[in-house]
């Protein structure tokens, strides 16, 4: 009788182990979705620099408009398809990336004015300045509208200084925000 009891216990233990493995495997994708490495675009594509205070700010020549820009950098070695991604300011001016692949370890500069798009320079084709020198926030979102990165300066520093990844620069530089993004 004791041999059949120990056999039953072994079978129940094995069944419990299999059930735990199945439950664990089913829960893994949900847990992985909340892990930062499961969202590779959020850490590898960033706003790396902003020039919002172009000389001759009161003028609206195309040359001066193109001296106002935001740089977006891909820090990974793999290219990222930015088609449908957006770059916007606090007032709702939005630039949408169209058919653009940002290569690995590459940077693209998004200018305000008109110009011929290239691998390293894109143009919003606007006739007036977008980025306010007194304060603004440049926000990068992916093609699903999810927050990727932001940089703000002046009076637009709306983010909590104590959050992880916050960097503040002096002078005409910007605050850079890389937070846990849900």
Backbone as JSON Lines, residues from 0, in Angstrom:
{"i":0,"aa":"X","n":[0.81,-1.17,0.0],"ca":[0.0,0.0,0.0],"c":[0.87,1.26,0.0]}
{"i":1,"aa":"X","n":[1.99,1.23,0.69],"ca":[2.84,2.41,0.76],"c":[3.5,2.72,-0.58]}
{"i":2,"aa":"X","n":[3.74,1.71,-1.4],"ca":[4.31,1.96,-2.72],"c":[3.33,2.71,-3.6]}
{"i":3,"aa":"X","n":[2.03,2.38,-3.51],"ca":[1.06,3.1,-4.35],"c":[0.82,4.51,-3.83]}
{"i":4,"aa":"X","n":[0.93,4.73,-2.52],"ca":[0.79,6.08,-1.97],"c":[1.94,6.95,-2.45]}
{"i":5,"aa":"X","n":[3.18,6.43,-2.39],"ca":[4.31,7.24,-2.84],"c":[4.24,7.49,-4.34]}
{"i":6,"aa":"X","n":[3.73,6.52,-5.12],"ca":[3.54,6.71,-6.54],"c":[2.52,7.81,-6.81]}
{"i":7,"aa":"X","n":[1.43,7.82,-6.03],"ca":[0.39,8.84,-6.17],"c":[0.96,10.21,-5.83]}
{"i":8,"aa":"X","n":[1.75,10.27,-4.78],"ca":[2.36,11.55,-4.37],"c":[3.29,12.06,-5.47]}
{"i":9,"aa":"X","n":[4.09,11.17,-6.06],"ca":[4.99,11.57,-7.15],"c":[4.2,12.09,-8.34]}
{"i":10,"aa":"X","n":[3.11,11.41,-8.68],"ca":[2.3,11.84,-9.82],"c":[1.63,13.19,-9.55]}
{"i":11,"aa":"X","n":[1.14,13.38,-8.33],"ca":[0.53,14.67,-7.98],"c":[1.57,15.79,-7.99]}
{"i":12,"aa":"X","n":[2.76,15.49,-7.49],"ca":[3.83,16.49,-7.49],"c":[4.23,16.86,-8.91]}
{"i":13,"aa":"X","n":[4.32,15.85,-9.79],"ca":[4.66,16.11,-11.18],"c":[3.57,16.93,-11.86]}
{"i":14,"aa":"X","n":[2.31,16.6,-11.57],"ca":[1.2,17.36,-12.16],"c":[1.21,18.8,-11.67]}
{"i":15,"aa":"X","n":[1.5,19.0,-10.4],"ca":[1.57,20.36,-9.85],"c":[2.71,21.14,-10.49]}
{"i":16,"aa":"X","n":[3.85,20.49,-10.72],"ca":[4.98,21.16,-11.34],"c":[4.65,21.57,-12.77]}
{"i":17,"aa":"X","n":[3.98,20.66,-13.5],"ca":[3.58,20.98,-14.87],"c":[2.58,22.13,-14.87]}
{"i":18,"aa":"X","n":[1.62,22.1,-13.96],"ca":[0.62,23.18,-13.88],"c":[1.29,24.51,-13.56]}
{"i":19,"aa":"X","n":[2.25,24.51,-12.65],"ca":[2.97,25.74,-12.3],"c":[3.75,26.27,-13.5]}
{"i":20,"aa":"X","n":[4.36,25.36,-14.26],"ca":[5.11,25.77,-15.44],"c":[4.19,26.38,-16.5]}
{"i":21,"aa":"X","n":[3.01,25.77,-16.68],"ca":[2.05,26.29,-17.65],"c":[1.56,27.67,-17.23]}
{"i":22,"aa":"X","n":[1.22,27.84,-15.96],"ca":[0.76,29.13,-15.45],"c":[1.89,30.17,-15.58]}
{"i":23,"aa":"X","n":[3.09,29.77,-15.23],"ca":[4.23,30.68,-15.33],"c":[4.49,31.1,-16.76]}
{"i":24,"aa":"X","n":[4.39,30.16,-17.7],"ca":[4.6,30.48,-19.11],"c":[3.51,31.4,-19.63]}
{"i":25,"aa":"X","n":[2.28,31.22,-19.18],"ca":[1.18,32.08,-19.61],"c":[1.32,33.47,-19.04]}
{"i":26,"aa":"X","n":[1.84,33.6,-17.83],"ca":[1.98,34.91,-17.19],"c":[3.22,35.64,-17.68]}
{"i":27,"aa":"X","n":[4.19,34.94,-18.24],"ca":[5.44,35.57,-18.67],"c":[5.25,36.69,-19.67]}
{"i":28,"aa":"X","n":[4.46,36.52,-20.73],"ca":[4.3,37.64,-21.66],"c":[3.72,38.89,-21.01]}
{"i":29,"aa":"X","n":[2.78,38.73,-20.08],"ca":[2.2,39.9,-19.41],"c":[3.25,40.59,-18.56]}
{"i":30,"aa":"X","n":[4.06,39.84,-17.84],"ca":[5.11,40.43,-17.02],"c":[6.18,41.06,-17.91]}
{"i":31,"aa":"X","n":[6.51,40.4,-19.01],"ca":[7.54,40.93,-19.9],"c":[7.1,42.23,-20.53]}
{"i":32,"aa":"X","n":[5.81,42.41,-20.76],"ca":[5.31,43.65,-21.37],"c":[5.55,44.86,-20.48]}
{"i":33,"aa":"X","n":[5.63,44.66,-19.17],"ca":[5.89,45.76,-18.26],"c":[7.37,46.0,-18.02]}
{"i":34,"aa":"X","n":[8.21,45.12,-18.52],"ca":[9.65,45.26,-18.32],"c":[10.21,46.21,-19.38]}
{"i":35,"aa":"X","n":[11.11,47.15,-19.0],"ca":[11.64,48.12,-19.96],"c":[12.28,47.5,-21.18]}
{"i":36,"aa":"X","n":[12.95,46.35,-21.02],"ca":[13.6,45.76,-22.19],"c":[12.58,45.21,-23.18]}
{"i":37,"aa":"X","n":[11.33,45.04,-22.76],"ca":[10.29,44.58,-23.67],"c":[9.81,45.71,-24.58]}
{"i":38,"aa":"X","n":[10.22,46.95,-24.28],"ca":[9.84,48.11,-25.08],"c":[11.12,48.77,-25.57]}
{"i":39,"aa":"X","n":[11.78,48.18,-26.55],"ca":[13.11,48.64,-26.93],"c":[13.16,50.07,-27.45]}
{"i":40,"aa":"X","n":[12.1,50.58,-28.11],"ca":[12.15,51.92,-28.68],"c":[12.3,52.99,-27.6]}
{"i":41,"aa":"X","n":[11.82,52.7,-26.41],"ca":[11.77,53.74,-25.39],"c":[13.13,54.1,-24.82]}
{"i":42,"aa":"X","n":[14.06,53.2,-24.84],"ca":[15.37,53.52,-24.31],"c":[16.4,53.78,-25.4]}
{"i":43,"aa":"X","n":[16.13,53.3,-26.57],"ca":[17.14,53.46,-27.6],"c":[16.92,54.69,-28.47]}
{"i":44,"aa":"X","n":[15.7,55.2,-28.59],"ca":[15.43,56.4,-29.38],"c":[15.12,57.54,-28.41]}
{"i":45,"aa":"X","n":[15.9,58.61,-28.5],"ca":[15.77,59.72,-27.56],"c":[15.88,61.06,-28.28]}
{"i":46,"aa":"X","n":[15.36,62.09,-27.62],"ca":[15.63,63.46,-28.05],"c":[17.0,63.79,-27.49]}
{"i":47,"aa":"X","n":[17.97,63.96,-28.36],"ca":[19.35,64.13,-27.9],"c":[19.79,65.59,-27.8]}
{"i":48,"aa":"X","n":[19.12,66.49,-28.5],"ca":[19.49,67.9,-28.43],"c":[18.36,68.74,-29.01]}
{"i":49,"aa":"X","n":[18.28,69.99,-28.56],"ca":[17.27,70.93,-29.04],"c":[17.92,72.29,-29.21]}
{"i":50,"aa":"X","n":[17.64,72.93,-30.32],"ca":[18.04,74.34,-30.51],"c":[16.75,75.11,-30.73]}
{"i":51,"aa":"X","n":[16.32,75.79,-29.7],"ca":[15.06,76.51,-29.73],"c":[15.25,78.01,-29.81]}
{"i":52,"aa":"X","n":[16.44,78.49,-29.6],"ca":[16.7,79.92,-29.53],"c":[17.58,80.33,-30.7]}
{"i":53,"aa":"X","n":[17.04,80.25,-31.91],"ca":[17.84,80.58,-33.08],"c":[18.09,82.08,-33.16]}
{"i":54,"aa":"X","n":[19.24,82.49,-33.68],"ca":[19.52,83.91,-33.83],"c":[18.51,84.55,-34.78]}
{"i":55,"aa":"X","n":[18.21,85.84,-34.56],"ca":[17.27,86.53,-35.42],"c":[15.85,86.01,-35.25]}
{"i":56,"aa":"X","n":[15.5,85.7,-34.04],"ca":[14.24,85.04,-33.73],"c":[13.02,85.79,-34.27]}
{"i":57,"aa":"X","n":[13.06,87.12,-34.29],"ca":[11.92,87.88,-34.76],"c":[11.7,87.76,-36.27]}
{"i":58,"aa":"X","n":[12.73,87.36,-36.98],"ca":[12.63,87.21,-38.43],"c":[12.07,85.83,-38.75]}
{"i":59,"aa":"X","n":[11.51,85.71,-39.94],"ca":[10.94,84.43,-40.34],"c":[11.54,83.93,-41.64]}
{"i":60,"aa":"X","n":[12.8,84.22,-41.87],"ca":[13.42,83.71,-43.1],"c":[13.59,82.19,-42.94]}
{"i":61,"aa":"X","n":[13.58,81.5,-44.06],"ca":[13.73,80.05,-44.03],"c":[15.07,79.65,-43.41]}
{"i":62,"aa":"X","n":[16.1,80.42,-43.68],"ca":[17.43,80.13,-43.12],"c":[17.38,80.16,-41.6]}
{"i":63,"aa":"X","n":[16.71,81.16,-41.04],"ca":[16.61,81.26,-39.58],"c":[15.67,80.2,-39.0]}
{"i":64,"aa":"X","n":[14.6,79.88,-39.71],"ca":[13.71,78.82,-39.23],"c":[14.44,77.49,-39.16]}
{"i":65,"aa":"X","n":[15.36,77.25,-40.09],"ca":[16.08,75.98,-40.1],"c":[17.22,75.93,-39.09]}
{"i":66,"aa":"X","n":[17.49,77.06,-38.43],"ca":[18.44,77.06,-37.34],"c":[17.76,76.65,-36.03]}
{"i":67,"aa":"X","n":[16.48,76.44,-36.08],"ca":[15.69,75.92,-34.96],"c":[15.43,74.44,-35.27]}
{"i":68,"aa":"X","n":[15.84,73.52,-34.36],"ca":[15.71,72.11,-34.65],"c":[15.68,71.26,-33.38]}
{"i":69,"aa":"X","n":[15.29,70.01,-33.58],"ca":[15.33,68.98,-32.53],"c":[16.06,67.78,-33.12]}
{"i":70,"aa":"X","n":[17.01,67.25,-32.36],"ca":[17.72,66.05,-32.8],"c":[17.14,64.82,-32.11]}
{"i":71,"aa":"X","n":[16.93,63.77,-32.91],"ca":[16.45,62.48,-32.42],"c":[17.54,61.47,-32.72]}
{"i":72,"aa":"X","n":[17.97,60.73,-31.69],"ca":[19.09,59.79,-31.82],"c":[18.65,58.37,-31.5]}
{"i":73,"aa":"X","n":[19.13,57.45,-32.3],"ca":[18.95,56.02,-32.06],"c":[20.25,55.51,-31.45]}
{"i":74,"aa":"X","n":[20.22,55.15,-30.18],"ca":[21.41,54.69,-29.47],"c":[21.72,53.21,-29.67]}
{"i":75,"aa":"X","n":[20.84,52.48,-30.33],"ca":[21.08,51.06,-30.52],"c":[21.79,50.82,-31.85]}
{"i":76,"aa":"X","n":[22.2,49.59,-32.08],"ca":[22.87,49.26,-33.33],"c":[21.88,48.87,-34.42]}
{"i":77,"aa":"X","n":[20.6,48.72,-34.07],"ca":[19.57,48.32,-35.02],"c":[18.75,49.54,-35.46]}
{"i":78,"aa":"X","n":[18.37,49.57,-36.72],"ca":[17.54,50.65,-37.23],"c":[16.15,50.61,-36.62]}
{"i":79,"aa":"X","n":[15.5,51.78,-36.59],"ca":[14.14,51.91,-36.07],"c":[13.29,52.62,-37.12]}
{"i":80,"aa":"X","n":[12.15,52.03,-37.44],"ca":[11.22,52.63,-38.39],"c":[10.42,53.71,-37.66]}
{"i":81,"aa":"X","n":[10.62,54.97,-38.02],"ca":[9.93,56.08,-37.37],"c":[8.66,56.49,-38.1]}
{"i":82,"aa":"X","n":[8.24,55.74,-39.09],"ca":[7.04,56.06,-39.84],"c":[5.84,56.17,-38.9]}
{"i":83,"aa":"X","n":[5.19,57.32,-38.89],"ca":[4.03,57.55,-38.03],"c":[4.38,58.1,-36.67]}
{"i":84,"aa":"X","n":[5.65,58.18,-36.29],"ca":[6.04,58.78,-35.02],"c":[5.8,60.28,-35.1]}
{"i":85,"aa":"X","n":[5.63,60.92,-33.94],"ca":[5.39,62.36,-33.92],"c":[6.35,63.08,-32.98]}
{"i":86,"aa":"X","n":[6.61,64.32,-33.33],"ca":[7.38,65.24,-32.51],"c":[6.5,66.47,-32.35]}
{"i":87,"aa":"X","n":[6.16,66.83,-31.11],"ca":[5.22,67.93,-30.91],"c":[5.72,68.88,-29.82]}
{"i":88,"aa":"X","n":[5.14,70.09,-29.83],"ca":[5.45,71.08,-28.8],"c":[4.25,71.21,-27.87]}
{"i":89,"aa":"X","n":[4.36,72.08,-26.86],"ca":[3.3,72.26,-25.87],"c":[2.03,72.86,-26.45]}
{"i":90,"aa":"X","n":[2.16,73.58,-27.56],"ca":[0.99,74.22,-28.18],"c":[0.27,73.29,-29.16]}
{"i":91,"aa":"X","n":[0.78,72.09,-29.34],"ca":[0.13,71.14,-30.22],"c":[0.64,71.12,-31.65]}
{"i":92,"aa":"X","n":[1.68,71.91,-31.96],"ca":[2.29,71.83,-33.29],"c":[2.93,70.44,-33.39]}
{"i":93,"aa":"X","n":[2.57,69.69,-34.41],"ca":[3.03,68.31,-34.51],"c":[3.65,68.03,-35.87]}
{"i":94,"aa":"X","n":[4.83,67.42,-35.82],"ca":[5.49,66.93,-37.03],"c":[5.37,65.41,-37.01]}
{"i":95,"aa":"X","n":[4.94,64.82,-38.12],"ca":[4.82,63.37,-38.23],"c":[5.89,62.85,-39.18]}
{"i":96,"aa":"X","n":[6.68,61.9,-38.7],"ca":[7.7,61.27,-39.53],"c":[7.0,60.41,-40.59]}
{"i":97,"aa":"X","n":[7.41,60.54,-41.84],"ca":[6.83,59.77,-42.94],"c":[7.92,58.97,-43.64]}
{"i":98,"aa":"X","n":[7.75,57.67,-43.69],"ca":[8.64,56.78,-44.44],"c":[10.1,57.05,-44.1]}
{"i":99,"aa":"X","n":[10.4,57.06,-42.8],"ca":[11.78,57.35,-42.38],"c":[12.3,56.24,-41.48]}
{"i":100,"aa":"X","n":[13.45,55.72,-41.83],"ca":[14.14,54.7,-41.05],"c":[15.37,55.35,-40.42]}
{"i":101,"aa":"X","n":[15.45,55.37,-39.09],"ca":[16.61,55.93,-38.38],"c":[17.58,54.78,-38.13]}
{"i":102,"aa":"X","n":[18.71,54.84,-38.8],"ca":[19.7,53.78,-38.7],"c":[20.25,53.67,-37.29]}
{"i":103,"aa":"X","n":[20.89,52.54,-37.0],"ca":[21.52,52.34,-35.7],"c":[22.64,53.35,-35.49]}
{"i":104,"aa":"X","n":[22.77,53.82,-34.27],"ca":[23.8,54.8,-33.88],"c":[23.78,56.03,-34.79]}
{"i":105,"aa":"X","n":[22.58,56.47,-35.15],"ca":[22.44,57.63,-36.05],"c":[21.56,58.69,-35.39]}
{"i":106,"aa":"X","n":[21.69,59.9,-35.89],"ca":[20.9,61.04,-35.42],"c":[20.29,61.74,-36.62]}
{"i":107,"aa":"X","n":[19.04,62.17,-36.45],"ca":[18.39,62.98,-37.47],"c":[18.01,64.31,-36.82]}
{"i":108,"aa":"X","n":[18.21,65.38,-37.56],"ca":[17.87,66.72,-37.09],"c":[16.59,67.15,-37.8]}
{"i":109,"aa":"X","n":[15.56,67.48,-37.01],"ca":[14.28,67.9,-37.56],"c":[14.21,69.42,-37.49]}
{"i":110,"aa":"X","n":[14.33,70.08,-38.65],"ca":[14.34,71.54,-38.75],"c":[12.91,72.06,-38.86]}
{"i":111,"aa":"X","n":[12.71,73.31,-38.48],"ca":[11.37,73.9,-38.53],"c":[10.96,74.32,-39.93]}
{"i":112,"aa":"X","n":[11.87,74.88,-40.7],"ca":[11.52,75.45,-42.01],"c":[11.44,74.45,-43.14]}
{"i":113,"aa":"X","n":[11.63,74.97,-44.37],"ca":[11.55,74.18,-45.58],"c":[12.94,73.7,-45.98]}
{"i":114,"aa":"X","n":[13.0,72.54,-46.62],"ca":[14.26,72.02,-47.12],"c":[14.07,70.67,-47.76]}
{"i":115,"aa":"X","n":[15.15,70.13,-48.27],"ca":[15.15,68.81,-48.92],"c":[15.51,67.76,-47.87]}
{"i":116,"aa":"X","n":[14.58,66.85,-47.57],"ca":[14.84,65.8,-46.59],"c":[16.02,64.93,-47.02]}
{"i":117,"aa":"X","n":[16.81,64.51,-46.03],"ca":[17.94,63.61,-46.27],"c":[18.01,62.62,-45.11]}
{"i":118,"aa":"X","n":[19.01,61.78,-45.1],"ca":[19.17,60.8,-44.0],"c":[19.42,61.51,-42.67]}
{"i":119,"aa":"X","n":[20.08,62.67,-42.69],"ca":[20.46,63.34,-41.45],"c":[19.64,64.58,-41.14]}
{"i":120,"aa":"X","n":[18.83,65.05,-42.09],"ca":[18.05,66.27,-41.88],"c":[16.65,66.11,-42.45]}
{"i":121,"aa":"X","n":[15.65,66.42,-41.62],"ca":[14.25,66.42,-42.05],"c":[13.7,67.82,-41.82]}
{"i":122,"aa":"X","n":[12.65,68.19,-42.57],"ca":[12.11,69.54,-42.49],"c":[10.61,69.5,-42.26]}
{"i":123,"aa":"X","n":[10.14,70.36,-41.33],"ca":[8.72,70.43,-41.0],"c":[7.92,71.24,-42.02]}
{"i":124,"aa":"X","n":[8.59,72.04,-42.83],"ca":[7.96,72.89,-43.84],"c":[7.0,73.9,-43.21]}
{"i":125,"aa":"X","n":[7.46,74.57,-42.16],"ca":[6.65,75.6,-41.49],"c":[7.18,76.99,-41.85]}
{"i":126,"aa":"X","n":[6.29,77.96,-41.73],"ca":[6.65,79.34,-42.05],"c":[6.88,80.2,-40.81]}
{"i":127,"aa":"X","n":[6.76,79.61,-39.63],"ca":[7.02,80.35,-38.39],"c":[7.64,79.42,-37.36]}
{"i":128,"aa":"X","n":[8.26,80.02,-36.36],"ca":[8.95,79.26,-35.31],"c":[7.97,78.39,-34.54]}
{"i":129,"aa":"X","n":[8.45,77.24,-34.08],"ca":[7.64,76.3,-33.31],"c":[8.06,76.31,-31.84]}
{"i":130,"aa":"X","n":[9.33,76.22,-31.59],"ca":[9.84,76.02,-30.24],"c":[10.0,77.37,-29.54]}
{"i":131,"aa":"X","n":[9.2,77.61,-28.5],"ca":[9.2,78.87,-27.76],"c":[10.46,79.01,-26.91]}
{"i":132,"aa":"X","n":[11.12,80.14,-27.02],"ca":[12.35,80.34,-26.25],"c":[12.08,80.55,-24.76]}
{"i":133,"aa":"X","n":[10.9,81.08,-24.43],"ca":[10.59,81.32,-23.01],"c":[10.31,80.02,-22.26]}
{"i":134,"aa":"X","n":[9.9,79.01,-22.98],"ca":[9.63,77.72,-22.36],"c":[8.76,76.87,-23.26]}
{"i":135,"aa":"X","n":[9.12,75.62,-23.39],"ca":[8.38,74.7,-24.23],"c":[8.82,73.28,-23.89]}
{"i":136,"aa":"X","n":[8.12,72.31,-24.45],"ca":[8.47,70.91,-24.29],"c":[8.38,70.23,-25.64]}
{"i":137,"aa":"X","n":[9.46,69.57,-26.05],"ca":[9.46,68.75,-27.26],"c":[9.16,67.33,-26.8]}
{"i":138,"aa":"X","n":[8.11,66.73,-27.38],"ca":[7.69,65.39,-26.99],"c":[7.72,64.46,-28.19]}
{"i":139,"aa":"X","n":[8.37,63.32,-28.01],"ca":[8.46,62.3,-29.05],"c":[7.55,61.14,-28.68]}
{"i":140,"aa":"X","n":[6.67,60.75,-29.62],"ca":[5.76,59.61,-29.42],"c":[5.9,58.65,-30.59]}
{"i":141,"aa":"X","n":[5.69,57.36,-30.31],"ca":[5.79,56.37,-31.38],"c":[4.51,56.34,-32.21]}
{"i":142,"aa":"X","n":[4.44,55.43,-33.15],"ca":[3.3,55.37,-34.07],"c":[2.01,54.88,-33.4]}
{"i":143,"aa":"X","n":[2.1,54.45,-32.15],"ca":[0.91,54.08,-31.38],"c":[0.52,55.18,-30.4]}
{"i":144,"aa":"X","n":[1.21,56.33,-30.46],"ca":[0.93,57.45,-29.58],"c":[1.54,57.32,-28.2]}
{"i":145,"aa":"X","n":[2.4,56.33,-28.0],"ca":[3.02,56.12,-26.69],"c":[4.21,57.06,-26.52]}
{"i":146,"aa":"X","n":[4.33,57.61,-25.32],"ca":[5.42,58.5,-24.97],"c":[6.75,57.78,-25.09]}
{"i":147,"aa":"X","n":[7.7,58.42,-25.77],"ca":[9.05,57.87,-25.9],"c":[10.04,58.72,-25.12]}
{"i":148,"aa":"X","n":[10.03,60.03,-25.33],"ca":[10.98,60.91,-24.67],"c":[10.48,62.35,-24.73]}
{"i":149,"aa":"X","n":[11.03,63.21,-23.88],"ca":[10.67,64.63,-23.89],"c":[11.86,65.45,-23.42]}
{"i":150,"aa":"X","n":[11.92,66.67,-23.91],"ca":[12.92,67.64,-23.46],"c":[12.18,68.97,-23.27]}
{"i":151,"aa":"X","n":[12.41,69.62,-22.14],"ca":[11.73,70.9,-21.9],"c":[12.71,71.92,-21.38]}
{"i":152,"aa":"X","n":[12.34,73.18,-21.51],"ca":[13.2,74.29,-21.09],"c":[12.32,75.44,-20.64]}
{"i":153,"aa":"X","n":[12.96,76.41,-19.96],"ca":[12.27,77.62,-19.52],"c":[11.12,77.33,-18.58]}
{"i":154,"aa":"X","n":[9.97,78.0,-18.81],"ca":[8.81,77.87,-17.94],"c":[8.06,76.56,-18.13]}
{"i":155,"aa":"X","n":[8.47,75.73,-19.07],"ca":[7.75,74.48,-19.35],"c":[8.31,73.3,-18.59]}
{"i":156,"aa":"X","n":[9.08,73.53,-17.57],"ca":[9.63,72.44,-16.78],"c":[8.55,71.92,-15.86]}
{"i":157,"aa":"X","n":[7.66,71.12,-16.41],"ca":[6.5,70.64,-15.67],"c":[6.74,69.3,-15.0]}
{"i":158,"aa":"X","n":[7.88,68.72,-15.19],"ca":[8.13,67.39,-14.68],"c":[8.75,67.45,-13.29]}
{"i":159,"aa":"X","n":[8.52,66.43,-12.5],"ca":[9.05,66.31,-11.15],"c":[10.56,66.12,-11.22]}
{"i":160,"aa":"X","n":[11.31,67.03,-10.57],"ca":[12.77,66.97,-10.6],"c":[13.33,65.72,-9.96]}
{"i":161,"aa":"X","n":[12.58,65.05,-9.12],"ca":[13.1,63.89,-8.41],"c":[12.89,62.58,-9.16]}
{"i":162,"aa":"X","n":[12.3,62.61,-10.32],"ca":[12.06,61.37,-11.05],"c":[13.34,60.85,-11.68]}
{"i":163,"aa":"X","n":[13.39,59.57,-11.87],"ca":[14.58,58.9,-12.4],"c":[14.9,59.39,-13.82]}
{"i":164,"aa":"X","n":[16.18,59.69,-14.08],"ca":[16.6,60.05,-15.41],"c":[16.55,61.54,-15.71]}
{"i":165,"aa":"X","n":[16.14,62.35,-14.75],"ca":[15.99,63.78,-15.01],"c":[17.37,64.44,-15.07]}
{"i":166,"aa":"X","n":[17.57,65.25,-16.09],"ca":[18.81,66.01,-16.2],"c":[18.46,67.47,-16.44]}
{"i":167,"aa":"X","n":[19.04,68.38,-15.72],"ca":[18.79,69.8,-15.92],"c":[20.09,70.47,-16.36]}
{"i":168,"aa":"X","n":[20.0,71.29,-17.38],"ca":[21.14,72.03,-17.88],"c":[20.96,73.5,-17.57]}
{"i":169,"aa":"X","n":[22.07,74.2,-17.46],"ca":[22.04,75.64,-17.2],"c":[21.98,76.42,-18.5]}
{"i":170,"aa":"X","n":[21.64,77.68,-18.4],"ca":[21.63,78.56,-19.57],"c":[20.51,78.22,-20.52]}
{"i":171,"aa":"X","n":[20.81,78.24,-21.79],"ca":[19.81,77.98,-22.82],"c":[19.7,76.5,-23.18]}
{"i":172,"aa":"X","n":[20.05,75.64,-22.27],"ca":[19.9,74.21,-22.51],"c":[18.57,73.76,-21.95]}
{"i":173,"aa":"X","n":[18.26,72.52,-22.08],"ca":[16.95,71.99,-21.75],"c":[17.02,70.95,-20.65]}
{"i":174,"aa":"X","n":[15.86,70.68,-20.07],"ca":[15.72,69.56,-19.14],"c":[15.32,68.36,-19.97]}
{"i":175,"aa":"X","n":[15.93,67.24,-19.67],"ca":[15.66,66.03,-20.45],"c":[14.97,65.02,-19.55]}
{"i":176,"aa":"X","n":[13.9,64.43,-20.04],"ca":[13.09,63.53,-19.24],"c":[13.06,62.15,-19.86]}
{"i":177,"aa":"X","n":[13.54,61.18,-19.12],"ca":[13.42,59.78,-19.51],"c":[12.9,59.05,-18.3]}
{"i":178,"aa":"X","n":[11.64,58.76,-18.31],"ca":[11.01,58.15,-17.16],"c":[10.49,56.77,-17.48]}
{"i":179,"aa":"X","n":[10.02,56.1,-16.45],"ca":[9.3,54.84,-16.67],"c":[8.05,55.2,-17.43]}
{"i":180,"aa":"X","n":[7.91,54.68,-18.62],"ca":[6.82,55.07,-19.5],"c":[5.85,53.93,-19.64]}
{"i":181,"aa":"X","n":[4.64,54.08,-19.18],"ca":[3.64,53.0,-19.25],"c":[2.83,53.12,-20.51]}
